Amino acid sequence: MEPISRRRALQLGGLGLAGVIAGGVGLAWQGCRGTRFDAAVGVELSEPSVLASSGGELALELTAAEGDLPVAGGRVRALGFNGGLPGPTLRVWPGDRIRVTLRNRLAEPTNLHLHGLHVSPAGNGDNPFLRIEPGQDFDYEYQLLDTHPPGAYWYHPHHHQLVADQIFGGLYGAIIVDDIDPVPVTRERVLVISDLTLDGGGRIAPASTMDRMLGREGNLVLVNGQLRPTMTAAPGTLERWRIVNACVSRYLRLRLDGQQLRLLGLDSGRFTELRPVEEFVLAGGNRADLLVSTMAGSGQLLALPVDRGAMGMMGRGGRGDPSLPGGDATGTVLATVEVAGAAASQPAPVPPQPSQRDLRRETVAATRTFTLRMGTAMGAGGMRFTIDGREYDPDRTDHTVRVGTVEEWTLVNESPMDHSLHLHVWPMQLLRTGGREVTEITWQDVVNIPTHNRVTVRVAFDAYPGRTVYHCHILDHEDLGMMGVIEAR
C-alpha cells in the first residue's frame, strides 16, 4: 500500500468531483418544486422541539423516514427523525434512564448511536452492531450514571457503510445533559450545524468516489436546518450556546466578532475556568459549550477556512467558495447576530466549575499505538482506509481492555490529510498533540490527528463491559473501513 498523492486523487475522482462542484453549486439556491432558498435567509433562528425527562426517565419514539421536509425555508426530499431536520432535542439529567423506540421506516437498515454518552454498549444499549431492518421497531434503553458529565451530546445512525449517507441525509439530533448546579445565563440556544448537497430534483445528492475519499462537504451549510438565520438579543445578556458539529466531514472553525466568547467546555469536558476565545475548531462530531456576552451591534457567525491537508485543498476542504450561499474567500456565513435595544440586567457571574479527573496522576495499565493510513490498493485501482493496516471487520475484536484500568494511547496519522478519532462509550483525555503538551485538563470523545503527526491520550475504562468501536469521524472514511472493534472485560 502506498500513500495517495494529489495527482493520483485527481485521477481517481476527477470527473465525479467536477460534477458535484459544477452541478451542486448551481443548485445551491434552488430546491424541490422551484423553492428558492435565498428567500429564507435572515429568518429568526428556530430550535428543534424538546423532549425532556420527567421523574428520572425519558421515554420517546424516534421514527427514521424519508419525506418532504422543511429545510432552509423550502421543502427538500430528505431523511429525518420524527419529520424534522434536525430531530427533536433530548434533554435529560445525570442518573436518568432513556428509553427509545426506534422505528425504521427507511428503505435500508439503520440503528442508533448516542454520541459521547458514557453508557453501556451491550445488548439494547449503545450497541453499534445492531441492525434494525426496514419496517422494524427496536427498543433501546440507556442508564446514565449519577456522575455523568453534563454537556452537549448528539444522536445519529451508526450502521456500517450507511453512516455517512444517513447523517448527510438528515438523521441527527442534539442531546443535552443538564447541570445539577445550573449555570446562570439569560437564555440558552441549541445550534446543530450540518451540511447537505441537493440534486436537480430537490433530493440529497449521492456521493461521488471523490466525495467519499475526501469526506463529503455539502453546498448548503445549515443551522438547525435553516440557511443563515438571525439571532436577536439585548445588550448585556449572557447566552449559552450548545453547538453540535453534525457534519459528515466538514471541520468548523467558528468565529463571531463583536461579542465576547468564552468556552465552558468541549464535548463532555468542562474547563475549571472559562476560556476566552476569538475562534475555535470543531471536527465532525465535536461539540462546544459556549458562553456569549452580548454587546450592541451586529455580527456574523462564520465558518472560516480549515485546511484538512493535501487532499482537502482541491476546491473544497472547508475553504470559502464565493459561489456558495453566504460564502466568500474568507469563509461561510452561518448566522447573523443582532444585538440592540435597552441593556438587560446581567445574570450572576459564572462560578468556577468542579475540577475534572486528571489521568496523568493515575497508573497506566497498558499502552497502545493506533496508526491511521489511506492509500491505493495495490493492483486494484481503489482506495484503502485502515487502522493498523486493517479494514473494519465486525466479527474481529482488535483490542481487549480491562474494565477499571487506565490506558495510554498514541494515535498516529500517516496520511496526507487530517483524520479524527472517535471512541464510543469512554472519553479521552488529551496529553500531547502535534508535539505540544496539553497542560490543561482536556477531555474529548473526538480527537483530531493532524496529517503526518501524532496525538497521545489516556482513557479510563470505567464500568461497562462489552464490545464497541473506535473510528475516524470523517464518516465517509469510517464507512470505507477506517474503524476497529474494542472489547472491555
MIVEX-637245 format. One line per field, with one value per residue (C-alpha): x, y, z; residue number from 1. Coordinates in steps of 0.25 Angstrom, whole numbers, plus 5000, padded with zeros to 4 digits. Layout:
BEGIN
u = c(X ...) .
v = c(Y ...) .
w = c(Z ...) .
nr = c(NUM ...) .
//
This chain:
BEGIN
u = c(5000 5005 5000 4991 4997 4989 4991 4986 4974 4970 4972 4963 4952 4953 4940 4932 4937 4935 4921 4918 4925 4919 4905 4904 4908 4897 4887 4890 4879 4869 4861 4850 4838 4846 4847 4858 4865 4870 4856 4859 4872 4870 4858 4859 4866 4857 4861 4857 4845 4850 4847 4850 4851 4842 4843 4856 4852 4851 4843 4841 4839 4848 4843 4854 4847 4849 4840 4838 4844 4845 4859 4865 4851 4847 4843 4854 4853 4862 4863 4858 4855 4840 4839 4849 4863 4869 4861 4856 4866 4866 4868 4872 4879 4890 4884 4873 4868 4866 4856 4856 4847 4854 4844 4851 4843 4855 4857 4870 4875 4879 4882 4884 4897 4896 4909 4918 4909 4916 4906 4907 4910 4904 4890 4880 4889 4899 4901 4907 4906 4891 4883 4869 4863 4853 4839 4844 4844 4854 4854 4867 4870 4881 4884 4892 4901 4898 4912 4910 4917 4907 4908 4904 4903 4896 4890 4890 4890 4903 4900 4914 4914 4902 4906 4911 4899 4888 4894 4897 4882 4877 4877 4883 4878 4884 4885 4886 4890 4887 4895 4891 4896 4891 4900 4894 4890 4880 4876 4881 4881 4884 4891 4892 4901 4900 4902 4896 4896 4884 4882 4873 4860 4862 4867 4880 4891 4898 4913 4924 4936 4944 4934 4936 4951 4952 4940 4928 4925 4911 4908 4898 4902 4891 4888 4876 4872 4872 4880 4887 4877 4877 4878 4874 4877 4878 4892 4897 4892 4899 4895 4899 4900 4901 4908 4908 4916 4907 4914 4919 4933 4933 4942 4936 4946 4936 4937 4927 4933 4927 4923 4931 4932 4937 4937 4931 4935 4937 4930 4928 4939 4937 4948 4950 4951 4944 4954 4953 4953 4953 4951 4951 4951 4941 4944 4932 4925 4931 4922 4925 4918 4920 4916 4913 4913 4905 4909 4901 4903 4902 4912 4912 4915 4926 4931 4945 4954 4960 4972 4970 4982 4987 4974 4965 4971 4964 4954 4947 4953 4945 4950 4941 4935 4929 4919 4912 4901 4908 4922 4934 4948 4949 4938 4924 4913 4905 4896 4895 4894 4887 4888 4880 4870 4871 4882 4878 4882 4893 4892 4901 4915 4918 4924 4937 4934 4938 4952 4952 4959 4973 4978 4993 4993 4988 4995 4995 4991 4995 5000 4995 4998 4987 4992 4982 4986 4980 4985 4983 4980 4992 4987 4972 4972 4964 4966 4968 4965 4971 4975 4987 4987 4973 4959 4948 4942 4931 4934 4948 4952 4964 4967 4963 4964 4961 4949 4954 4968 4975 4982 4991 4989 4997 4989 4998 4993 5002 4993 4993 4980 4975 4967 4959 4957 4944 4944 4930 4926 4939 4944 4959 4968 4978 4992 5000 4996 5006 5018 5011 5008 4993 4995 4980 4971 4964 4954 4948 4942 4946 4961 4967 4980 4988 4994 5007 5006 5002 4993 4995 4982 4979 4966 4959 4951 4941 4929 4922 4928 4924 4929 4928 4936 4946 4947 4951 4939 4941 4929 4932 4945 4939 4929 4941 4947 4955 4949 4953 4946 4950 4944 4945 4944) .
v = c(5000 5014 5028 5034 5047 5059 5055 5041 5046 5055 5043 5034 5044 5056 5054 5051 5063 5072 5068 5071 5085 5089 5083 5085 5100 5103 5096 5103 5113 5104 5094 5084 5089 5102 5107 5118 5117 5131 5136 5129 5136 5145 5138 5137 5125 5114 5102 5087 5082 5078 5064 5065 5055 5054 5047 5041 5036 5040 5031 5034 5029 5033 5030 5030 5032 5039 5051 5065 5072 5087 5091 5105 5111 5101 5086 5076 5061 5057 5048 5052 5047 5050 5058 5068 5072 5072 5063 5066 5071 5061 5067 5059 5059 5051 5038 5038 5026 5028 5018 5020 5012 5013 5012 5009 5014 5015 5006 5001 4996 5006 5007 5018 5023 5033 5040 5044 5038 5029 5017 5002 4997 4984 4978 4988 5000 5008 4996 4999 4985 4985 4984 4989 4985 4994 4993 4988 4995 4993 4997 5003 5006 5014 5017 5030 5029 5039 5045 5046 5059 5070 5076 5075 5061 5056 5044 5038 5025 5016 5005 5002 5006 5015 5024 5036 5035 5034 5046 5054 5051 5058 5047 5054 5062 5068 5063 5072 5066 5077 5083 5079 5093 5102 5112 5125 5130 5139 5129 5116 5112 5099 5101 5088 5091 5082 5082 5076 5076 5075 5069 5075 5069 5075 5061 5059 5057 5044 5044 5042 5034 5046 5051 5038 5039 5053 5053 5060 5074 5080 5092 5097 5099 5100 5103 5096 5093 5108 5116 5128 5130 5143 5143 5155 5159 5171 5176 5172 5158 5145 5134 5119 5113 5098 5095 5082 5079 5069 5070 5057 5062 5077 5083 5096 5108 5117 5132 5143 5157 5168 5159 5153 5138 5128 5113 5106 5093 5083 5070 5064 5072 5084 5095 5099 5114 5120 5120 5133 5130 5138 5126 5110 5098 5086 5074 5066 5060 5071 5080 5093 5099 5114 5126 5139 5152 5161 5175 5185 5183 5173 5162 5149 5135 5130 5116 5120 5112 5099 5093 5078 5074 5072 5064 5075 5086 5082 5093 5089 5085 5096 5107 5118 5118 5131 5123 5117 5123 5133 5128 5137 5135 5136 5127 5124 5132 5122 5132 5147 5153 5166 5172 5184 5191 5194 5188 5176 5173 5163 5149 5145 5142 5128 5121 5112 5098 5086 5081 5069 5056 5056 5043 5048 5045 5031 5017 5013 4998 4997 5006 5004 5011 5013 5016 5022 5021 5023 5019 5011 4997 4990 4984 4988 5003 5006 5012 5006 5013 5006 5006 4998 4993 4986 4990 4988 4974 4974 4959 4962 4969 4977 4981 4976 4984 4982 4989 4999 5001 5014 5012 5022 5022 5028 5032 5033 5039 5034 5040 5053 5059 5061 5050 5050 5038 5036 5025 5021 5020 5025 5039 5042 5052 5059 5059 5063 5067 5071 5070 5080 5077 5079 5086 5088 5076 5074 5063 5060 5048 5052 5056 5062 5056 5065 5060 5052 5055 5048 5051 5044 5042 5034 5026 5022 5009 5011 5002 4996 4983 4980 4982 4995 5003 5014 5020 5032 5043 5047 5037 5034 5029 5021 5014 5011 5003 5012 5006 4996 4988 4989 4980 4983 4971) .
w = c(5000 4996 5001 4991 4984 4980 4965 4968 4975 4963 4954 4962 4965 4955 4948 4960 4968 4956 4954 4969 4968 4955 4958 4973 4973 4963 4971 4984 4983 4976 4983 4982 4973 4970 4984 4985 4998 4997 5002 5015 5018 5031 5037 5052 5057 5062 5070 5069 5078 5092 5099 5113 5124 5136 5149 5145 5131 5117 5108 5094 5080 5068 5054 5043 5030 5017 5013 5008 5020 5023 5020 5019 5017 5006 5004 5002 5000 5011 5023 5037 5051 5054 5042 5045 5041 5052 5060 5074 5085 5096 5110 5122 5135 5141 5147 5137 5129 5114 5107 5091 5082 5068 5057 5044 5032 5023 5011 5017 5031 5042 5057 5067 5074 5086 5082 5094 5105 5115 5115 5113 5099 5102 5098 5095 5099 5091 5082 5068 5064 5064 5050 5050 5037 5029 5035 5048 5062 5073 5088 5093 5108 5114 5128 5131 5144 5155 5152 5137 5132 5128 5114 5099 5092 5080 5073 5059 5052 5052 5043 5036 5021 5023 5034 5025 5015 5026 5034 5022 5018 5031 5042 5055 5067 5080 5094 5106 5119 5129 5140 5154 5158 5148 5140 5142 5128 5121 5111 5104 5090 5083 5070 5061 5049 5037 5022 5010 4995 4986 4972 4962 4968 4981 4987 4995 4984 4984 4988 4977 4979 4981 4991 4999 4998 5003 5012 5006 5009 5005 4998 5008 5022 5031 5046 5051 5037 5034 5024 5030 5041 5050 5065 5073 5087 5096 5100 5114 5113 5115 5105 5106 5092 5091 5077 5071 5058 5051 5038 5032 5029 5030 5041 5046 5050 5057 5059 5064 5064 5073 5084 5096 5095 5106 5105 5117 5111 5099 5097 5111 5116 5125 5128 5142 5138 5126 5114 5106 5091 5078 5069 5071 5063 5064 5056 5051 5064 5073 5082 5088 5101 5098 5106 5098 5106 5097 5093 5084 5069 5058 5054 5047 5052 5042 5038 5034 5024 5030 5023 5025 5018 5004 4999 5005 4996 4983 4983 4996 5009 5017 5009 5006 4992 4987 4978 4990 4999 5009 5004 5001 5000 5015 5020 5020 5028 5037 5044 5047 5061 5064 5078 5080 5090 5105 5112 5120 5135 5135 5142 5153 5150 5145 5157 5155 5150 5158 5155 5145 5147 5143 5137 5137 5152 5151 5148 5133 5131 5117 5105 5090 5077 5066 5052 5042 5027 5014 5001 4988 4988 4980 4967 4970 4966 4978 4992 5006 5019 5030 5045 5048 5033 5035 5030 5039 5042 5052 5055 5059 5072 5070 5085 5098 5111 5125 5132 5143 5137 5130 5117 5109 5094 5083 5071 5058 5045 5033 5023 5015 5021 5036 5042 5055 5064 5072 5083 5087 5102 5108 5106 5104 5112 5103 5107 5095 5081 5069 5079 5088 5103 5107 5120 5123 5127 5113 5111 5097 5090 5076 5075 5062 5058 5048 5036 5038 5053 5066 5078 5091 5100 5113 5114 5127 5124 5135 5136 5125 5119 5105 5090 5083 5073 5070 5057 5048 5050 5035 5033 5019 5023 5035 5024 5016 5027 5036 5049 5059 5070 5085 5096 5111 5120) .
nr = c(1 2 3 4 5 6 7 8 9 10 11 12 13 14 15 16 17 18 19 20 21 22 23 24 25 26 27 28 29 30 31 32 33 34 35 36 37 38 39 40 41 42 43 44 45 46 47 48 49 50 51 52 53 54 55 56 57 58 59 60 61 62 63 64 65 66 67 68 69 70 71 72 73 74 75 76 77 78 79 80 81 82 83 84 85 86 87 88 89 90 91 92 93 94 95 96 97 98 99 100 101 102 103 104 105 106 107 108 109 110 111 112 113 114 115 116 117 118 119 120 121 122 123 124 125 126 127 128 129 130 131 132 133 134 135 136 137 138 139 140 141 142 143 144 145 146 147 148 149 150 151 152 153 154 155 156 157 158 159 160 161 162 163 164 165 166 167 168 169 170 171 172 173 174 175 176 177 178 179 180 181 182 183 184 185 186 187 188 189 190 191 192 193 194 195 196 197 198 199 200 201 202 203 204 205 206 207 208 209 210 211 212 213 214 215 216 217 218 219 220 221 222 223 224 225 226 227 228 229 230 231 232 233 234 235 236 237 238 239 240 241 242 243 244 245 246 247 248 249 250 251 252 253 254 255 256 257 258 259 260 261 262 263 264 265 266 267 268 269 270 271 272 273 274 275 276 277 278 279 280 281 282 283 284 285 286 287 288 289 290 291 292 293 294 295 296 297 298 299 300 301 302 303 304 305 306 307 308 309 310 311 312 313 314 315 316 317 318 319 320 321 322 323 324 325 326 327 328 329 330 331 332 333 334 335 336 337 338 339 340 341 342 343 344 345 346 347 348 349 350 351 352 353 354 355 356 357 358 359 360 361 362 363 364 365 366 367 368 369 370 371 372 373 374 375 376 377 378 379 380 381 382 383 384 385 386 387 388 389 390 391 392 393 394 395 396 397 398 399 400 401 402 403 404 405 406 407 408 409 410 411 412 413 414 415 416 417 418 419 420 421 422 423 424 425 426 427 428 429 430 431 432 433 434 435 436 437 438 439 440 441 442 443 444 445 446 447 448 449 450 451 452 453 454 455 456 457 458 459 460 461 462 463 464 465 466 467 468 469 470 471 472 473 474 475 476 477 478 479 480 481 482 483 484 485 486 487 488 489) .
//
